Amino acid sequence: AQTVTQSQPEMSVQEAETVTLSCTYDTSESDYYLFWYKQPPSRQMILVIRQEAYKQQNATENRFSVNFQKAAKSFSLKISDSQLGDAAMYFCAYRSAWANSKLTFGKGITLSVRP
Amino acid sequence: DVKVTQSSRYLVKRTGEKVFLECVQDMDHENMFWYRQDPGLGLRLIYFSYDVKMKEKGDIPEGYSVSREKKERFSLILESASTNQTSMYLCASERSYEQYFGPGTRLTVT
């Protein structure tokens, strides 16, 4: 079974600085997807970024980028120029490429942004 | 934009009551999911459905059942609510491997 580990329960970053959130996963599959989801306080969970395992290039979405290390089974999220609105819980998630598969989530990390 | 709605944001029920949580999506997605979210435990999958009338158990199905009579609607049923089912319940639908979440229902069982 696949597992996703987010070992840091909380992190803090100064506004305008850069922060990296860590995630590792375990799988025996070669074709899969990895995601970072963001859940602001009392608000809806939204997708931040997605990475296909077959792509070597790291995904980027504006200020958000990932460092995908397939051999090490590591998938970290870098947030550049942190903003107050980035304060949220962030979840790393894994999904097999097989149809009708489920998402496996990490336990999440709470990110606070200091003004 | 994908829209996933849940019938209630907050719900308070008594132990032993039958509880229905409704989820509706408007994008004709095949796959739909029910999770519960608890502090320190992250999101845990209760049930999912990949087609009308089809359902699969997730990681923690005990004490729950589901219904999917129409493609856009996926219901979670607590047959006899218990205090340990007090939690945040999140529904999601999926397109192209990406899940879209509803706003959640915070259920309190007293």
Interface residues (C-beta under 8 A of the other chain):
Chain A: P9 Y33 F35 Y37 R43 Q44 M45 I46 L47 R50 F91 R95 A97 A99 N100 K102 L103 F105 G106 K107 G108
Chain B: N31 F33 G40 L41 G42 L43 L45 F48 Y50 E56 G58 L90 A92 Y97 E98 Q99 Y100 F101 G102 P103 G104
